[in-house]
């Protein structure tokens, strides 16, 4: 199969796990009814809880997580592939949590899982501060996944700023890159569209990026604009700023077409880095 319909769920998750699950379930069913074969939810779908102690108290181990269990049942019910963009999961070997993405098959089985590698530790110019590594343990492995339509490459949010990750996914077979996110309103306005279009263009791949939106708490506002981008960098769907869903047709023949037009993945050349000191020494 060379084509399918992708759906991006856009949410405004809070610290209410059951409330978030109810919203996600409704939107997933609506997207499936609209013809989506692959449906992706945003980062931290199950809870966006700013209080670290509260998040730890509410989080569950993977085998017990109510959202993951429900999504596995929902995949069977709808006959769709579901990407739980990421769930906040308790780890047995670390006081910190996992920010973990799950790809679920239509039979309810877990095809792949991925722990977000890059932690969002920043001080923004507006005074907003994020220290994700205090609450979350980073992953250490990139993840490819096999689907009905071929190979997907998984990532989460802040990963999008690390282009080498996506190049490795593409070089190893990924034709679709998933980037579920909870991008801040500040950085989203400046960089979200540009970064996602760049990752699509650089790798000749489709990018599917479901996002959180709106005011989650007094100190947390996210950008929204869930995007589906084609391998030429064209935006096929944009979710705007409100909760809901968008869909777009994915024609995977476009991947090969665009990679033939601009074969940069085939033109990669190894090189060494010359430092100023090395250039100076060579001239003497």
N, C-alpha and C positions, 0 to 999 in steps of 0.2 A: 504494500500500500504506500503510495507516494503523497497522499494528502489526507488531512484531517482538519477538524475545527477545534481551535483552542479557545478556552475561556479563562479570563482572569477575574477572580473575585476581589472586590475592593471593600475593605471593612474599616470600622473604627473601634477596634478592640479595646476593652477596658480590663480591669482586674476581676471581672465577673466571668468565670470560666464557663458556667452553664449558659449565661446570656450570650457569650461569644459563639458558643457551639450552636445555639438556636439560630442565630443570624447566619452563620456559615452554612448550616444545613439547608436553610431556606434558599439561599443564593445558589448553592450548588445544584439543588433540584431545579431551580429556574434556568440556570445555565444549561443543564442537561436537556431540559424541555426545549430550549432554544437551539439544540442541535450540537452542543459541544461534546466532543469525544474525549478531550483532555481538559481537565479543570484544575486550575492552580489557585491556591489561597495565599495570603500574604505572610510575611515574617510574623512571628509571635501571634499566630492565629488564636491560640487558646487563651492567652492572657497578655495584656500589656500593663503590667503592674509596676509602677515606679518605685514602690517601697521594696527594697531587696529582701527584708525579713519576711514580708507578706508573700512575695513571689516564691521564696523557698518553702514557706508553709503550705502554699496552694499547689505547688508542683508535685507531680506524681512520677513514679518510675515508669519506664516505657511500657512494661507489661501491664500496668494498671491504668495508664492514661485514658481518661474517658473520651477525650477528643479523638485520639488515634483509633480507639475501638469503634467509635461511631463512624468515622470516615471509612474504615475498612468495610463496615456494613453498608454504608452509603454507596461505595464503589460497586458493590454487588447489586444493590438495588437499582442503580442508574445504568449499570453496564459501562461505566466510564473509567478512565484512568484519572486518579486524583493525586495531585501534589499538595500535601500539607506543607505549605511553603516553609514554615518552621513552627515547631512547638517547643514550649519551655518544658524541659524534661529534667527530672532529678537524676543525679548520677550516684551510683553506689560507692564510688571511689574518690569523691571530691566534694567538698562543701559547696563548690560552685555548681551552677546548673549547666546543662547543655542547651544550645540553640540549634535544634536538630530538624532537618528537612526529611520528609518521608515521601517516597514515590510508591503509590498503591495501585496494584493491578485491578482490572475489573472483577477478578475472582476474590478480591479482598486481601490477597497476599501482598507483603511488602517486597517490592522489586529492588529497592535501594534506599539507603539512608545516608545522610551527610551532616556532619557537624561543622558549623560555620568556622572557618579558619581565621579570618582577620577580625580582630576586635576593634570596635569603634571607641577609641580613647582620644577624645578631642576637647579642646576649649574653643568655642566659637566666638566670633567677634562681638556678638550681641550678649555675651555673658553666659550663654547656655553651655553647660558642661556635661559630658558623657564619659563614663569610665566603665565600659562594658566588661573589661577583663576582671573587674572586682566581683562581678556577679556570675560571669559565664566563663567556663573553661573552653579554650579554643580547640578546634579539631586540628588534626595534623595530616589529613589525607584528602586529596581531590577525589571526586567520585563521578564515574560514568555509569549510565544505566541503560539497559536494553529495553525497548518498548516495541509495540506493534509496528511502529514507523521507523525503527532504527535507534541509533544511539543519541541519548540526551546527556548533557553535562550539567551537574547540579552546582549551585552556589547560593549564597545568601547575602543580600544587602551590601554591606561595606566591602565585600569581596570585589564588587564591580570596579573599584579603583585600582585593582591589581591585575593589569592586562595580561601578564604572563600566565596567570592561572587559566584564563580562557583560551589562550593560544595552545596551551598543553592539552586542554580538553578537546579543542578542535583538531589538533594534530593527531589525536588518538581516536578520532572517529565521530565526535559530537557534531551533529548538524543542527541541533536545537539546544540553546542555553537557557536555563531557568534562573531568574534573579528575583525571588520574592523579597520584599523589603518593607521597612518601616522608616523611610528616609525622612529626616527632619524637614520642616517647611523651609528653613533657611537654606540648607545645602541642596534641597530638592529644586527649589526655584533656580538656583545657579547652575546645577550640574546634572540633574537626573536625566533629562532627555539627551543631552550631549554624550554622557557616559554610555548609556544603553545603545544609542545609535553607533557610537564608536566601536563598542564590543561586537555589534552585528557586522559592521563593515570590515573590521580588521580580520574577522574570522569567517566571513562569508556564511554566516549562520543566522537562523531565526533566534530572536530573543523574546522570551515570555516572562514578563515582570509584573506580577500582582503586587499591589501596594496597600499599606495602611493609609488612612486619610483622617483629617480633622483633629479636633481637640480631645485628647484622651484623658488628660488631667491638667491641673493648673500649670505644670511645667513642661508638658509634652504635646506638641502639635506636629502632625506628619503631613507630607506633601500630597499624597494621593497620586493621581495620573498613572494608574496601572497602564502599562504599555505592551503592545505586541509589535515587534519590529522585524522587517524582512531583511534578507542578507545584503540588500543594497542600501540599507539604512532608512528605508521608508517606514513611517509609522502607520501601521495597519489599523490600530485601535488605541484609543486614549480614554481612560476611565474618568477623566475630570477630577473633581474635588469631593464628590459625594459617594457614600456607600452604594454598591450595586455590582454590576458585572458587565464586561464587554467580551465580544467574541470576534474571531477573525479566521478566515480560511488559510491554512498553511499548506503550500504546495512545495514539497521538498525537492522537486526538480529544479527549483530556483537556486538551491544551494550549489549544485554542480555547475549550473549556468553562470552564476556570479563568480565562483571560484575559477572557472576557466577564463572569464573576462579579466579578473585581477588575481593572478596566481601567487599572491604574496606568501601563502603558506608553503608553497613549493620553492619559493625563492629565498628562503631563510639561509643566511650564510654565517658561519661561525667567525668570530673575530676576537682579537685581544684588545685590551684597553691600554692606550699609551698615556702615561701620566706626564705632566709638565717636566718633572725631574728626568724622566727617561728621554724625552725629546731633547732636553738641554745637554744631557750626557752624550747623546749620539752626535751632537753638533760639535763637540770639543775634539 
